[in-house]
Amino acid sequence: MPSLTTSHELRVLWRARPAMAAVLLAGHAAAGPRRARRGASGTRARQGGLRKVPGLGWVSADPVVARTVLTDHRHFTIVGEGGVGHLWAQILGDWVLDLFDGPGHHDLRTRSRELFTESSAAALVSGAWSDQLVAARGTLRDGGTVDVARLATVLVGRMMISLLGIPTAGPPTDDDAARAFATGERLASIALGSAGSTYLSGEQVAAAREIVAELTSGVPDGWRSAPPDTLLGRCRELGLGLDETTGLASLLMVAGTETSASAMSRTAALLVDTGEQHRLLARMSAERADPRPRAPGEPDAVENVVREGLRVTSPASVIGRGVAADVEVAGRTLRAGERIMLLTWSANAGAGPFRADRPYVRETRQLWFGAGRHLCLGAALARAEIAALLHALWDDGAPLRVVDRRAKSNVLVPGYERLVLTRA
Ligand code: HEM
């Protein structure tokens, strides 16, 4: 499928989980060409985007169906079988059900709205990452190589150590950061088998509880005494209790580690593999030469690539929900107790191949971050993280090439294990 995305991207998906890659590609094929679907009218055309697959339940690669489901909180639930809340309740306890859905979730989101704003995200990134990014830029300038996959792992691990107050022996090292990342990865891998069912075995629950205890061991201390300009201190100031803060901390760890690292290195690879880095460099240079004010919300060249990289990679390639009450969607009747998988990768990638200057795609909007009340809480942080890496790699104006790469195998979130870049 050469026009859908790059062969390297397809390999990344394939190595992560061949069965899931097959579902994503089949979903894309079944959704059909966008233009034809938009032109066709009514139920028949839309039904192609929603079908029942044995062993998986309802599956859709249609962005309109995905948004309909994610914003319909009366008929679909994240805490029913098929949603991630169902997984978490088994690990953390039933109190999670209130944190994930209904009034408890509404209250948590209202209180935590201020946790990651554009400006707090930028401050977090420059605080936790600037030394590593300056060093990587210097290495490339000197003609050396940078393993962007390792760099992304270390950066995201550092972010988690600083956000969650994970205890380290002294100032956190790159090894501490890689260890924190790997622990988050282990926790996420427990959800690997959940495509067919979100019920966990007793062993999986015990293993997950042990990891959560390890990752959140610094939370009680931080929640009690960390200054208000840290995440844990802010949680306390916002009135979140220790249970809620611990739950939120575990969520951040799982939701915001592999996803961010995946988007960072895959976007860097896409820029090189598609040759779009040249368009990016030209646009950056034009912006420097003529720094005109931008309209509110208008992205600069790097911000545009961040959005495009998120669209094409869609690291959370699937979002699951349980059906809470019988409902009709796209001409099909979904029954309470069934599950639905929204193939966000297929829905987003369907808008066309990676282009550094692609304008905003209205149909997908920001489906890579979900939609509705569970829309990614860390979206601003994720965008700031990816932008910071792209600036470090391309701000010097020189194109890069890939020296070596290896995709991760058997992981929930597709990504690179190694992506070594140097100046072209
Ligand atoms: C490229 C990086 C990221 C992607 C693609 C991504 C994607 C998503 C998606 C699709 C959801 C919705 C899941 C659903 O509806 O079932 C979500 C939720 C969430 N994300 Fe992200 N995420 C990213 C980074 C982050 C970061 C950096 C953080 C925080 C440190 C974060 C924190 C969260 C939280 C807390 C939720 C749950 C929100 C809720 O249920 O109300 N994410 N993310």
Boltz pocket constraint, residues with backbone or C-beta under 6 A from the ligand:
constraints:
  - pocket:
      binder: B
      contacts: [[A, 78], [A, 84], [A, 100], [A, 109], [A, 248], [A, 251], [A, 252], [A, 253], [A, 255], [A, 256], [A, 257], [A, 259], [A, 260], [A, 263], [A, 310], [A, 314], [A, 315], [A, 316], [A, 319], [A, 320], [A, 367], [A, 368], [A, 369], [A, 370], [A, 371], [A, 373], [A, 374], [A, 375], [A, 376], [A, 377], [A, 378], [A, 379], [A, 381], [A, 382]]
      max_distance: 6.0
